[in-house]
């Protein structure tokens, strides 16, 4: 039992550290729009994956994806009364980062609009490479910009996801 509690605590700490890194990338993207804060964060988080055998599950990538998926779920729930949330986010990405980045984000935005089809997003992991997770981060930044929370620098999808994790 103690080993399980210790392991759970370590996983929770890793989740928090990844979440902190991604939230920082979201804030930097909002302050100085561009693709690089998210790309840099993804490179930092996935650096631990480089030395793994090809058939191993990459822990950095997997945990970053889990965090972003939780944030997408929280955002989808919060914006459930809006039909235009995803399109507003893509519009912000195109206006602030460029058309190329909005096109990449279009491949990863499905969980915001159609959770039943979210699994299809995994087909684009190899094609987008590091920009797969970066595009999810750009989308969170866009959601924060387009649908601000109570605090201007609050990454509200993270706040909501953290609240849901604590309640569950």
N, CA and C atoms as a LAMMPS dump frame, in Angstrom:
ITEM: TIMESTEP
0
ITEM: NUMBER OF ATOMS
504
ITEM: BOX BOUNDS ff ff ff
-5.0000000000000000e+02 5.0000000000000000e+02
-5.0000000000000000e+02 5.0000000000000000e+02
-5.0000000000000000e+02 5.0000000000000000e+02
ITEM: ATOMS id mol type element x y z
1 1 1 N 0.82 -1.19 0
2 1 2 C 0 0 0
3 1 3 C 0.864 1.255 0
4 2 1 N 1.935 1.27 0.791
5 2 2 C 2.806 2.443 0.856
6 2 3 C 3.475 2.69 -0.486
7 3 1 N 3.864 1.633 -1.183
8 3 2 C 4.493 1.787 -2.495
9 3 3 C 3.512 2.392 -3.488
10 4 1 N 2.252 1.989 -3.412
11 4 2 C 1.232 2.542 -4.292
12 4 3 C 1.026 4.018 -4.005
13 5 1 N 0.954 4.39 -2.741
14 5 2 C 0.782 5.801 -2.38
15 5 3 C 1.983 6.631 -2.825
16 6 1 N 3.187 6.079 -2.666
17 6 2 C 4.39 6.784 -3.087
18 6 3 C 4.405 6.954 -4.602
19 7 1 N 4.034 5.905 -5.309
20 7 2 C 3.997 5.961 -6.771
21 7 3 C 2.934 6.951 -7.255
22 8 1 N 1.774 6.947 -6.595
23 8 2 C 0.723 7.902 -6.945
24 8 3 C 1.194 9.339 -6.708
25 9 1 N 1.898 9.549 -5.609
26 9 2 C 2.417 10.884 -5.303
27 9 3 C 3.447 11.317 -6.341
28 10 1 N 4.308 10.393 -6.766
29 10 2 C 5.305 10.705 -7.792
30 10 3 C 4.631 11.031 -9.124
31 11 1 N 3.616 10.27 -9.474
32 11 2 C 2.889 10.524 -10.719
33 11 3 C 2.174 11.867 -10.649
34 12 1 N 1.573 12.164 -9.522
35 12 2 C 0.881 13.447 -9.356
36 12 3 C 1.869 14.608 -9.46
37 13 1 N 3.05 14.451 -8.893
38 13 2 C 4.081 15.489 -8.981
39 13 3 C 4.547 15.661 -10.431
40 14 1 N 4.741 14.566 -11.136
41 14 2 C 5.144 14.643 -12.542
42 14 3 C 4.055 15.326 -13.365
43 15 1 N 2.804 14.975 -13.103
44 15 2 C 1.671 15.599 -13.797
45 15 3 C 1.693 17.111 -13.559
46 16 1 N 1.92 17.524 -12.31
47 16 2 C 1.942 18.943 -11.96
48 16 3 C 3.089 19.658 -12.672
49 17 1 N 4.266 19.036 -12.71
50 17 2 C 5.416 19.654 -13.372
51 17 3 C 5.175 19.823 -14.879
52 18 1 N 4.601 18.805 -15.496
53 18 2 C 4.277 18.894 -16.918
54 18 3 C 3.221 19.981 -17.132
55 19 1 N 2.235 20.002 -16.276
56 19 2 C 1.178 21.006 -16.349
57 19 3 C 1.743 22.418 -16.194
58 20 1 N 2.673 22.589 -15.269
59 20 2 C 3.32 23.896 -15.078
60 20 3 C 4.057 24.325 -16.341
61 21 1 N 4.785 23.403 -16.943
62 21 2 C 5.55 23.712 -18.153
63 21 3 C 4.626 24.109 -19.299
64 22 1 N 3.552 23.358 -19.478
65 22 2 C 2.612 23.66 -20.562
66 22 3 C 1.854 24.961 -20.301
67 23 1 N 1.488 25.208 -19.056
68 23 2 C 0.81 26.468 -18.724
69 23 3 C 1.741 27.649 -18.995
70 24 1 N 3.018 27.484 -18.691
71 24 2 C 3.991 28.529 -19.002
72 24 3 C 4.065 28.791 -20.493
73 25 1 N 4.026 27.728 -21.293
74 25 2 C 4.056 27.877 -22.748
75 25 3 C 2.802 28.59 -23.246
76 26 1 N 1.665 28.291 -22.641
77 26 2 C 0.421 28.974 -23.01
78 26 3 C 0.55 30.471 -22.712
79 27 1 N 1.016 30.794 -21.532
80 27 2 C 1.169 32.213 -21.155
81 27 3 C 2.153 32.94 -22.085
82 28 1 N 3.271 32.293 -22.395
83 28 2 C 4.252 32.907 -23.304
84 28 3 C 3.659 33.109 -24.694
85 29 1 N 2.873 32.154 -25.151
86 29 2 C 2.23 32.266 -26.461
87 29 3 C 1.261 33.443 -26.473
88 30 1 N 0.58 33.66 -25.367
89 30 2 C -0.349 34.787 -25.278
90 30 3 C 0.4 36.123 -25.217
91 31 1 N 1.509 36.15 -24.52
92 31 2 C 2.285 37.384 -24.372
93 31 3 C 2.973 37.779 -25.667
94 32 1 N 3.579 36.814 -26.315
95 32 2 C 4.297 37.043 -27.565
96 32 3 C 3.9 35.928 -28.525
97 33 1 N 2.786 36.121 -29.241
98 33 2 C 2.286 35.035 -30.089
99 33 3 C 3.32 34.51 -31.078
100 34 1 N 3.423 33.218 -31.115
101 34 2 C 4.318 32.521 -32.025
102 34 3 C 4.332 31.049 -31.665
103 35 1 N 4.835 30.212 -32.528
104 35 2 C 4.816 28.773 -32.286
105 35 3 C 5.887 28.284 -31.317
106 36 1 N 6.926 29.078 -31.102
107 36 2 C 8.097 28.568 -30.395
108 36 3 C 7.935 28.267 -28.909
109 37 1 N 7.188 29.038 -28.123
110 37 2 C 7.054 28.65 -26.712
111 37 3 C 6.503 27.236 -26.537
112 38 1 N 5.504 26.888 -27.321
113 38 2 C 4.933 25.54 -27.229
114 38 3 C 5.926 24.498 -27.725
115 39 1 N 6.607 24.796 -28.809
116 39 2 C 7.591 23.854 -29.342
117 39 3 C 8.721 23.615 -28.342
118 40 1 N 9.192 24.682 -27.719
119 40 2 C 10.265 24.551 -26.739
120 40 3 C 9.791 23.713 -25.545
121 41 1 N 8.581 23.97 -25.068
122 41 2 C 8.042 23.204 -23.934
123 41 3 C 7.938 21.729 -24.296
124 42 1 N 7.468 21.426 -25.484
125 42 2 C 7.332 20.032 -25.917
126 42 3 C 8.708 19.372 -25.984
127 43 1 N 9.688 20.071 -26.523
128 43 2 C 11.045 19.502 -26.578
129 43 3 C 11.58 19.208 -25.178
130 44 1 N 11.353 20.121 -24.244
131 44 2 C 11.802 19.908 -22.858
132 44 3 C 11.103 18.701 -22.239
133 45 1 N 9.809 18.6 -22.458
134 45 2 C 9.04 17.523 -21.832
135 45 3 C 9.316 16.161 -22.449
136 46 1 N 9.673 16.148 -23.702
137 46 2 C 9.893 14.862 -24.383
138 46 3 C 11.368 14.48 -24.461
139 47 1 N 12.237 15.285 -23.904
140 47 2 C 13.671 14.977 -23.927
141 47 3 C 13.961 13.629 -23.266
142 48 1 N 13.189 13.271 -22.253
143 48 2 C 13.397 11.993 -21.558
144 48 3 C 13.06 10.799 -22.449
145 49 1 N 12.344 11.032 -23.527
146 49 2 C 11.897 9.943 -24.399
147 49 3 C 12.945 9.52 -25.422
148 50 1 N 13.95 10.337 -25.636
149 50 2 C 14.907 10.1 -26.721
150 50 3 C 15.691 8.804 -26.604
151 51 1 N 16.039 8.407 -25.413
152 51 2 C 16.907 7.242 -25.23
153 51 3 C 16.145 5.935 -25.037
154 52 1 N 14.855 5.972 -25.232
155 52 2 C 14.049 4.764 -25.047
156 52 3 C 14.065 3.895 -26.301
157 53 1 N 13.876 2.597 -26.125
158 53 2 C 13.738 1.734 -27.305
159 53 3 C 12.488 2.141 -28.102
160 54 1 N 12.482 1.886 -29.392
161 54 2 C 11.366 2.312 -30.238
162 54 3 C 9.996 1.77 -29.796
163 55 1 N 9.969 0.612 -29.159
164 55 2 C 8.685 0.024 -28.774
165 55 3 C 8.233 0.434 -27.365
166 56 1 N 9.017 1.256 -26.683
167 56 2 C 8.671 1.689 -25.328
168 56 3 C 7.671 2.852 -25.374
169 57 1 N 6.83 2.931 -24.372
170 57 2 C 5.901 4.048 -24.25
171 57 3 C 6.684 5.269 -23.775
172 58 1 N 6.65 6.358 -24.532
173 58 2 C 7.428 7.545 -24.155
174 58 3 C 6.75 8.295 -22.999
175 59 1 N 7.346 8.301 -21.823
176 59 2 C 6.675 8.895 -20.66
177 59 3 C 6.474 10.407 -20.767
178 60 1 N 7.438 11.123 -21.3
179 60 2 C 7.291 12.578 -21.411
180 60 3 C 6.163 12.949 -22.356
181 61 1 N 6.171 12.342 -23.529
182 61 2 C 5.138 12.614 -24.519
183 61 3 C 3.774 12.195 -23.978
184 62 1 N 3.713 11.008 -23.391
185 62 2 C 2.435 10.483 -22.901
186 62 3 C 1.835 11.358 -21.812
187 63 1 N 2.665 11.8 -20.892
188 63 2 C 2.156 12.632 -19.808
189 63 3 C 1.745 14.01 -20.329
190 64 1 N 2.508 14.571 -21.246
191 64 2 C 2.121 15.857 -21.843
192 64 3 C 0.796 15.719 -22.581
193 65 1 N 0.624 14.632 -23.314
194 65 2 C -0.631 14.404 -24.019
195 65 3 C -1.783 14.263 -23.025
196 66 1 N -1.569 13.521 -21.955
197 66 2 C -2.609 13.343 -20.936
198 66 3 C -3.03 14.686 -20.348
199 67 1 N -2.064 15.524 -20.013
200 67 2 C -2.367 16.847 -19.455
201 67 3 C -3.188 17.661 -20.455
202 68 1 N -2.734 17.721 -21.695
203 68 2 C -3.444 18.505 -22.703
204 68 3 C -4.827 17.926 -22.998
205 69 1 N -4.953 16.614 -23
206 69 2 C -6.264 15.994 -23.206
207 69 3 C -7.211 16.364 -22.064
208 70 1 N -6.704 16.388 -20.842
209 70 2 C -7.526 16.817 -19.704
210 70 3 C -7.973 18.263 -19.884
211 71 1 N -7.066 19.121 -20.348
212 71 2 C -7.407 20.527 -20.564
213 71 3 C -8.435 20.667 -21.683
214 72 1 N -8.278 19.897 -22.743
215 72 2 C -9.256 19.933 -23.834
216 72 3 C -10.629 19.494 -23.321
217 73 1 N -10.657 18.454 -22.514
218 73 2 C -11.925 17.971 -21.971
219 73 3 C -12.581 19.046 -21.103
220 74 1 N -11.788 19.694 -20.27
221 74 2 C -12.317 20.763 -19.416
222 74 3 C -12.841 21.924 -20.268
223 75 1 N -12.122 22.272 -21.32
224 75 2 C -12.551 23.36 -22.192
225 75 3 C -13.83 22.983 -22.941
226 76 1 N -13.889 21.765 -23.438
227 76 2 C -15.085 21.31 -24.157
228 76 3 C -16.297 21.388 -23.241
229 77 1 N -16.144 20.955 -22.013
230 77 2 C -17.241 21.007 -21.058
231 77 3 C -17.639 22.452 -20.77
232 78 1 N -16.65 23.307 -20.553
233 78 2 C -16.93 24.715 -20.237
234 78 3 C -17.587 25.447 -21.4
235 79 1 N -17.255 25.057 -22.609
236 79 2 C -17.784 25.739 -23.788
237 79 3 C -18.914 24.963 -24.459
238 80 1 N -19.526 24.055 -23.739
239 80 2 C -20.543 23.181 -24.327
240 80 3 C -21.746 23.949 -24.888
241 81 1 N -21.968 25.15 -24.409
242 81 2 C -23.092 25.934 -24.917
243 81 3 C -22.733 26.744 -26.167
244 82 1 N -21.516 26.612 -26.634
245 82 2 C -21.059 27.34 -27.821
246 82 3 C -20.756 26.353 -28.945
247 83 1 N -21.198 26.686 -30.124
248 83 2 C -20.901 25.85 -31.286
249 83 3 C -19.635 26.302 -32.008
250 84 1 N -19.127 27.477 -31.632
251 84 2 C -18.03 28.066 -32.38
252 84 3 C -16.693 28.071 -31.647
253 85 1 N -16.582 27.368 -30.53
254 85 2 C -15.356 27.393 -29.737
255 85 3 C -14.127 26.979 -30.523
256 86 1 N -14.222 25.876 -31.232
257 86 2 C -13.074 25.385 -32
258 86 3 C -12.722 26.336 -33.135
259 87 1 N -13.733 26.842 -33.819
260 87 2 C -13.464 27.759 -34.939
261 87 3 C -12.892 29.083 -34.441
262 88 1 N -13.354 29.558 -33.286
263 88 2 C -12.767 30.775 -32.697
264 88 3 C -11.3 30.538 -32.364
265 89 1 N -11.003 29.373 -31.806
266 89 2 C -9.608 29.048 -31.468
267 89 3 C -8.757 28.986 -32.732
268 90 1 N -9.247 28.327 -33.751
269 90 2 C -8.484 28.243 -35.004
270 90 3 C -8.3 29.616 -35.63
271 91 1 N -9.308 30.455 -35.529
272 91 2 C -9.196 31.822 -36.05
273 91 3 C -8.117 32.616 -35.325
274 92 1 N -8.052 32.45 -34
275 92 2 C -7.022 33.141 -33.227
276 92 3 C -5.638 32.633 -33.628
277 93 1 N -5.495 31.331 -33.754
278 93 2 C -4.202 30.759 -34.137
279 93 3 C -3.773 31.3 -35.504
280 94 1 N -4.707 31.339 -36.443
281 94 2 C -4.359 31.852 -37.768
282 94 3 C -3.962 33.325 -37.701
283 95 1 N -4.712 34.12 -36.953
284 95 2 C -4.432 35.553 -36.863
285 95 3 C -3.128 35.84 -36.118
286 96 1 N -2.846 35.079 -35.082
287 96 2 C -1.705 35.384 -34.223
288 96 3 C -0.437 34.594 -34.553
289 97 1 N -0.593 33.36 -35.036
290 97 2 C 0.569 32.522 -35.318
291 97 3 C 0.773 32.321 -36.817
292 98 1 N -0.321 32.297 -37.566
293 98 2 C -0.235 32.126 -39.009
294 98 3 C -1.086 30.963 -39.509
295 99 1 N -1.366 31.007 -40.784
296 99 2 C -2.232 30.008 -41.423
297 99 3 C -1.667 28.59 -41.287
298 100 1 N -0.355 28.45 -41.421
299 100 2 C 0.297 27.138 -41.339
300 100 3 C 0.001 26.471 -39.987
301 101 1 N 0.044 27.266 -38.924
302 101 2 C -0.147 26.715 -37.585
303 101 3 C -1.618 26.417 -37.315
304 102 1 N -2.5 27.215 -37.876
305 102 2 C -3.934 26.923 -37.762
306 102 3 C -4.261 25.619 -38.492
307 103 1 N -3.618 25.397 -39.633
308 103 2 C -3.839 24.155 -40.382
309 103 3 C -3.384 22.954 -39.558
310 104 1 N -2.272 23.085 -38.87
311 104 2 C -1.791 21.984 -38.028
312 104 3 C -2.731 21.752 -36.852
313 105 1 N -3.194 22.83 -36.251
314 105 2 C -4.099 22.713 -35.101
315 105 3 C -5.433 22.094 -35.512
316 106 1 N -5.842 22.293 -36.742
317 106 2 C -7.111 21.71 -37.202
318 106 3 C -7.087 20.18 -37.067
319 107 1 N -5.915 19.577 -37.19
320 107 2 C -5.807 18.126 -37.065
321 107 3 C -5.955 17.636 -35.623
322 108 1 N -5.704 18.506 -34.67
323 108 2 C -5.735 18.073 -33.263
324 108 3 C -6.896 18.66 -32.471
325 109 1 N -7.773 19.392 -33.113
326 109 2 C -8.827 20.101 -32.398
327 109 3 C -10.099 19.269 -32.204
328 110 1 N -10.194 18.136 -32.841
329 110 2 C -11.393 17.314 -32.793
330 110 3 C -11.918 17.036 -31.38
331 111 1 N -11.074 16.771 -30.394
332 111 2 C -11.624 16.509 -29.058
333 111 3 C -12.465 17.659 -28.484
334 112 1 N -12.27 18.87 -28.975
335 112 2 C -13.086 19.99 -28.511
336 112 3 C -14.49 19.951 -29.071
337 113 1 N -14.637 19.352 -30.234
338 113 2 C -15.927 19.389 -30.908
339 113 3 C -16.648 18.049 -30.933
340 114 1 N -15.913 16.977 -30.955
341 114 2 C -16.519 15.66 -31.126
342 114 3 C -15.726 14.614 -30.346
343 115 1 N -15.985 14.485 -29.043
344 115 2 C -15.182 13.567 -28.234
345 115 3 C -15.261 12.114 -28.708
346 116 1 N -16.354 11.744 -29.353
347 116 2 C -16.463 10.367 -29.852
348 116 3 C -15.471 10.095 -30.973
349 117 1 N -15.082 11.135 -31.704
350 117 2 C -14.129 10.989 -32.803
351 117 3 C -12.721 11.408 -32.412
352 118 1 N -12.514 11.718 -31.159
353 118 2 C -11.213 12.222 -30.7
354 118 3 C -10.085 11.247 -30.978
355 119 1 N -10.386 9.968 -30.946
356 119 2 C -9.349 8.959 -31.173
357 119 3 C -8.731 9.089 -32.569
358 120 1 N -9.494 9.608 -33.519
359 120 2 C -8.979 9.798 -34.883
360 120 3 C -7.791 10.748 -34.909
361 121 1 N -7.713 11.623 -33.922
362 121 2 C -6.616 12.578 -33.837
363 121 3 C -5.275 11.865 -33.794
364 122 1 N -5.244 10.67 -33.226
365 122 2 C -3.982 9.932 -33.101
366 122 3 C -3.371 9.573 -34.461
367 123 1 N -4.167 9.613 -35.512
368 123 2 C -3.643 9.319 -36.854
369 123 3 C -2.634 10.368 -37.314
370 124 1 N -2.622 11.52 -36.662
371 124 2 C -1.773 12.621 -37.102
372 124 3 C -0.515 12.789 -36.262
373 125 1 N -0.3 11.91 -35.305
374 125 2 C 0.875 12.023 -34.426
375 125 3 C 2.154 12.023 -35.243
376 126 1 N 2.334 11.049 -36.094
377 126 2 C 3.572 10.961 -36.877
378 126 3 C 3.689 12.087 -37.896
379 127 1 N 2.58 12.42 -38.531
380 127 2 C 2.621 13.459 -39.563
381 127 3 C 2.994 14.823 -38.978
382 128 1 N 2.49 15.138 -37.792
383 128 2 C 2.757 16.441 -37.176
384 128 3 C 4.029 16.446 -36.335
385 129 1 N 4.512 15.278 -35.927
386 129 2 C 5.732 15.217 -35.124
387 129 3 C 5.598 16.033 -33.849
388 130 1 N 6.608 16.818 -33.53
389 130 2 C 6.582 17.649 -32.321
390 130 3 C 5.448 18.67 -32.35
391 131 1 N 4.991 19.03 -33.533
392 131 2 C 3.898 20.001 -33.611
393 131 3 C 2.551 19.413 -33.213
394 132 1 N 2.472 18.101 -33.015
395 132 2 C 1.214 17.523 -32.534
396 132 3 C 0.876 18.103 -31.162
397 133 1 N 1.777 17.945 -30.205
398 133 2 C 1.536 18.485 -28.865
399 133 3 C 1.587 20.009 -28.868
400 134 1 N 2.454 20.581 -29.675
401 134 2 C 2.53 22.042 -29.753
402 134 3 C 1.201 22.617 -30.24
403 135 1 N 0.59 21.97 -31.227
404 135 2 C -0.679 22.485 -31.753
405 135 3 C -1.788 22.413 -30.706
406 136 1 N -1.737 21.41 -29.87
407 136 2 C -2.71 21.347 -28.771
408 136 3 C -2.472 22.498 -27.793
409 137 1 N -1.209 22.817 -27.57
410 137 2 C -0.862 23.933 -26.678
411 137 3 C -1.297 25.257 -27.292
412 138 1 N -1.092 25.436 -28.61
413 138 2 C -1.558 26.653 -29.278
414 138 3 C -3.072 26.785 -29.142
415 139 1 N -3.767 25.659 -29.227
416 139 2 C -5.221 25.694 -29.117
417 139 3 C -5.653 26.142 -27.725
418 140 1 N -4.979 25.652 -26.694
419 140 2 C -5.312 26.09 -25.337
420 140 3 C -5.063 27.593 -25.199
421 141 1 N -3.953 28.076 -25.739
422 141 2 C -3.679 29.516 -25.701
423 141 3 C -4.797 30.289 -26.408
424 142 1 N -5.223 29.781 -27.531
425 142 2 C -6.295 30.435 -28.284
426 142 3 C -7.599 30.458 -27.492
427 143 1 N -7.902 29.367 -26.817
428 143 2 C -9.123 29.322 -26.009
429 143 3 C -9.061 30.331 -24.865
430 144 1 N -7.904 30.437 -24.249
431 144 2 C -7.735 31.401 -23.158
432 144 3 C -7.874 32.827 -23.7
433 145 1 N -7.343 33.075 -24.883
434 145 2 C -7.437 34.411 -25.485
435 145 3 C -8.87 34.74 -25.909
436 146 1 N -9.525 33.784 -26.51
437 146 2 C -10.87 34.015 -27.045
438 146 3 C -11.974 33.971 -25.992
439 147 1 N -11.751 33.218 -24.95
440 147 2 C -12.746 33.047 -23.89
441 147 3 C -12.051 33.24 -22.543
442 148 1 N -11.675 34.49 -22.223
443 148 2 C -10.874 34.74 -21.02
444 148 3 C -11.578 34.292 -19.744
445 149 1 N -10.766 33.839 -18.793
446 149 2 C -11.271 33.467 -17.481
447 149 3 C -11.379 34.689 -16.598
448 150 1 N -11.578 34.468 -15.324
449 150 2 C -11.747 35.577 -14.39
450 150 3 C -10.456 36.36 -14.183
451 151 1 N -9.325 35.696 -14.325
452 151 2 C -8.015 36.358 -14.214
453 151 3 C -7.388 36.396 -15.604
454 152 1 N -6.797 37.524 -15.986
455 152 2 C -6.25 37.634 -17.34
456 152 3 C -5.169 36.613 -17.683
457 153 1 N -4.366 36.203 -16.721
458 153 2 C -3.286 35.254 -17.011
459 153 3 C -3.658 33.82 -16.628
460 154 1 N -4.892 33.616 -16.257
461 154 2 C -5.324 32.287 -15.828
462 154 3 C -5.474 31.35 -17.031
463 155 1 N -4.854 30.206 -16.946
464 155 2 C -5.032 29.173 -17.963
465 155 3 C -6.215 28.332 -17.474
466 156 1 N -7.417 28.854 -17.749
467 156 2 C -8.622 28.282 -17.149
468 156 3 C -8.882 26.82 -17.524
469 157 1 N -8.512 26.331 -18.703
470 157 2 C -8.704 24.893 -18.917
471 157 3 C -7.907 24.057 -17.902
472 158 1 N -6.722 24.537 -17.54
473 158 2 C -5.932 23.837 -16.526
474 158 3 C -6.625 23.91 -15.166
475 159 1 N -7.082 25.08 -14.794
476 159 2 C -7.752 25.263 -13.509
477 159 3 C -8.961 24.325 -13.401
478 160 1 N -9.744 24.269 -14.468
479 160 2 C -10.928 23.4 -14.471
480 160 3 C -10.562 21.928 -14.444
481 161 1 N -9.526 21.564 -15.192
482 161 2 C -9.084 20.163 -15.204
483 161 3 C -8.549 19.763 -13.835
484 162 1 N -7.784 20.653 -13.212
485 162 2 C -7.26 20.365 -11.868
486 162 3 C -8.405 20.192 -10.868
487 163 1 N -9.428 21.036 -10.973
488 163 2 C -10.587 20.928 -10.082
489 163 3 C -11.314 19.595 -10.296
490 164 1 N -11.451 19.194 -11.54
491 164 2 C -12.115 17.913 -11.836
492 164 3 C -11.304 16.741 -11.312
493 165 1 N -9.968 16.822 -11.425
494 165 2 C -9.107 15.746 -10.917
495 165 3 C -9.201 15.668 -9.402
496 166 1 N -9.265 16.806 -8.718
497 166 2 C -9.348 16.83 -7.272
498 166 3 C -10.691 16.298 -6.783
499 167 1 N -11.736 16.592 -7.553
500 167 2 C -13.079 16.148 -7.157
501 167 3 C -13.271 14.647 -7.387
502 168 1 N -12.527 14.114 -8.363
503 168 2 C -12.712 12.704 -8.747
504 168 3 C -11.859 11.843 -7.969
